[in-house]
Amino acid sequence: MTTQILDGKIISKEVREELKKDIIELKSSGIIPGLGVLLVGDDPASRSYVTAKEKACEDVGIYSSEIRLPSNASRDEILDVVHQFNGNEKIHGILVQLPLPDGTMEQEVIDTLSPEKDVDGFHPINIGRMALGLSAFLSCTPHGILHMLKRSGLSTNGAHVVVVGRSHIVGRPLATMLSQKNELGNATVTMCHTGTKNLARFTREADIVIAAIGRANTITAEMVSDGVVIIDVGVNRVEDATAKRGYRLVGDVDFEAIKPKAKAISPVPGGVGPMTITMLLYNTVESAKNHLSSGRSLE
């Protein structure tokens, strides 16, 4: 069996080319899609993620404006930046890079975002509308996974999908989206997590396994059936003395062992990651379109 490699770089490039056309049309109407970025602290990983997102914006023609605050920034300073972005008509999407140095204020910051500019899809209003099947900004990683499957010719219609992980960023919204009656869902969904007994019993029954648990090589070849589709969301560092940095990145599944059994599998890195960033761009462009059609400020 020839295994299909789900290359997120190639698929995301297709989506971005489509977005470029939409952006040209928006610019002809006098609107340049804009993304406001708030980075608090100097965490290297967060800085790297923000840089990648800003570069992606530049590549497709989205304007980005970054405000950086020190790690000891106060609640009021952080919320003030969010309010600035909320009221700025040039900004159609807002990205608050998480985690914040003080994780206890994250929900308040998210709640303060204008739902109409919440391009990460984290605001309770967008989560609620998504759960009801109403128009909303969808969380970027789950949305990217659905597009990856669709554009790879892998239907979820009637499939048994096992989602391993229950975070509010990936697992929970993804399970909801997959279960809804539309072209990107209509699946029978089982959600597993750290409290699941005999995880392999569920993953062996799956047509599609989506691993989003944050533990390296947790899903092994013995835990899946022949012909399974594997989406690996995990990004984990493991020590590797032969690597230049002393480590390498691996996913939540044992890629090399499972690949011969799989119908299709996404690699790490280069699988889901590029799709996540691309769906952030997608949501920003959609917000700009909404702004154009409303003929008013998004505040």
N, C-alpha and C positions, 0 to 999 in steps of 0.2 A: 504494500500500500504506500503510495506517495503521499507524504504529509504536506498539507498546505501551511505555509508559514504566513502568519497574519502580521505583515509588516506595517506597523503604525506610521512609519515615516512616509511610505508610498501613499497610503490611504489619506493621511492628513494633508499631503501635498495636493491631492485631488480636491479635497474640500477647500483648501486655501485658494486654489485657482478659481473656484466658483465664487468665493468670497471677494476676490479682487474685482470681479465683474460687478458684483453688488456695490462695492465701495465706489467704483467709478461712477455708477449711476447716482449714488447718494451725493457724491461731490458735484455732479452736474446740477443737482438740485440745491446746492449750497450748504450741504452738511458733510463734515468730515467726522467719521466715527471717532469718539475719544474715550480713552480708558484712563481713569484716575487710579494710581497705585499708592498704597500706604505701606511702608515698611518700617517696623518698629524694632530697633536693636540691630545688631551686627552679626547675627547667626550666619555662618558661611553657606549653609544649605539654603536658607531663605533668600539670601542675596543671589545665589546662583539661580534659583527658581525665578526670581523677579527679573533678572537679566535675560533669561531665556524667553520669558513672556514678553518683555519689552522689545526684544529683537524680533520676535514673531509679529508683533504689532507693526513694527517698521517695515518688515518684509511685505505685508499685505496692504499697507497704506493707512493704518490706524494711528491716530495721534495718541501719544501716551504722556502723562504728566505724573512724575513721581514726587512724593513727599516722604522724606525719611526723618524719623524721630529717634532719639536715643532710647536705650533699653529702659531707662528710668523715667520715661515720659509718663506724665500723670494721666489719669482717666480723662480729665477735662481736655487736655491737649490732644489726646487721641480722638475723642468725640468731636472736637472742634474741626479737625481735618475732615472727618466724615461729613459733617454739616457743610463744610466748604464744597466738597465734591457734590453733595446732594443738590446744592443751589447753583452749581456751575453748568450753564447750558451747553458748554463745549464738551462736557464729560457725560457720556451716555452709559458707561459701565464703571463700576467701582470694584477694585480688588484690594482687599485687606489681607496681606500675606499672613497666613497662620502657620505655626502657632505664635501667639503673642508672648512676650516675656512673662507677663502676668496672665496666665490662662484663665483666671477667675473672671476677667472682664470680657472674655471673647463673646459670650452670648449677648451682652449688652451692646457691644460694638456692632454685631451683626443685626440686632434689632433696630439700631439707629439708622442703618442703611435705608435709602429709598428702595422699596421693593422693585420699582421700575428700573433701577440701576444695579440691582443685585445680580450681576452676571455670573457669580459663582453658584447661584441657586441655593443659598443657605438660609435666606430669610424665612421665618415661619410662614409668611403669606405665600411665598413661592412653593414651599414644601407642601403646604395645605392644598394649594391649587393643583399641584402635581398629583397629589394623592387622590383628588377628586376627578382627575382627567381633564382639568381645565387648562387653558393656555397659561404658561408660566415659564420662567427661566429654569431649565433643568440642570441639576448638578453636573458639572463638566465631565467627571470621570465616568459615571454611569451612562450619560448621554453619548460619550465617545465610544464606549463599548458597544452600545446598540448600533451606532453607525458603522463601527468596524465589522460587526457581524453582517449587517445588511449589505454593505458594499463588497463584502467577500463572498456573497451568495449563500450565506449560511442562515437559514430561516429559523426563527424562534417559534413559529406558529405550531402549536401542539407539542412542542419539545418539552422534555423534563429538564429543567435547569436547576442545578444545585449551586446556590450562592454560599460560599464559605466565608463568613464575616458579617458582622451586623452593625458596623459603624454608621453614623448618620451621614457620612460623606459618601460612602460607596455602597455598602451592603444593603442597608435598609431602602434607600431610594431606588437602587437598582432592582431589588426584588419587587417593589411596587410597579415600576415601569414595565418590567417583563410580564407581569400578570395582567396588565391592562389590555383591553380588546382593541388593538390597533396593529398596524403593519410592523411596528418595532417590538411588539410584545406577543400577547396571546399564548403565553407559555404556562406550563404547570411548574410552579416554583417551590422549591424546598430551601429554607434558610437554615444553615448550620453555623455553629459558633463554638467557642471554647467549652461550653457546657454540654455539647452534643456527645452522647455516648455512642461508641462504635461509628465514628465518622465514615469509615470506609464502606459501611453498609449503604449509606446514602450516595456517596460519590460513584460507586460501582453501578448504580441504577441510572445515572444521569446520561442524558444525551450531550449536555453542555455543563462543564464545571467552570465556575468563575471563582478564583481564589483571591481573597482580599483579606488576609489575616495578619500579614506582617511577620511571618516566621519562615525562614529559609527552608526550601525543599520539604515542606510539610506534606504536600500531596505527592505520593510516590506511585510508581508504575503499578504496584499491586492494588492500588486503591481506585483504579479506573478500568473501564471496559474498552475493548477494541472499538475503534471508530468514534471515540469521544472527541468533542471539541473542547479545547482548553483555552481559557482566557486568564492570564496571569497578571494580576494587578500589583503584586508585591514587588518592592524594591528593597533588597537587604544587602548589607555589606558583610562579606566574609573574608577572613584573612587569607592572603595569597602572597607568599614570599616571591613568587615569580612575576607578579604584577608590578608595574612601575610605582604605583601608589601604595603597594603593600596590601591591597585588598582588591576584590572584584565585586561586581554587582550581580546578584542572582535573584530569582523570583521566589514565589511561594510554592512552586511546583518543581519537581526534579525534571528539568527540561530534556536532558539527554536520554534519560531512561524512559520517559513517557512518549517522546517524539515518535518512535517507531509504531506505537499503538494508536496514535491520534490521527483523526481525520484532518484536524487543523489545530494549530497551537500558536500562541503569541509569545514572542521572545522577551527577555529582559536583559538589557535595556532594548529600546526600539519598538516596543509593542504598544501598550496602552498609553504610556507617557506622552508621546507626541499627540495622541488624540485628545488628551485632557487639555493641553494648551490650545489646540485648534478649536475645541468647543467653547473655550473662553472667548476667542476671537469671534466665533459664530454668534454667541449670545450678545456680544458688544455690537455687532452689526445689526442684529435683530432689534436691539434697543434703539439704535439710531433710526432704523426704519419706523419703529413705533413713534418716535419723536417727530419724524417727518409727517407721518399720516395724521398725528394728533394736531399738528399745527400749534403746539403750545410747549411751554417748558415742562420738563419731567419732574420738577420740584412739586 
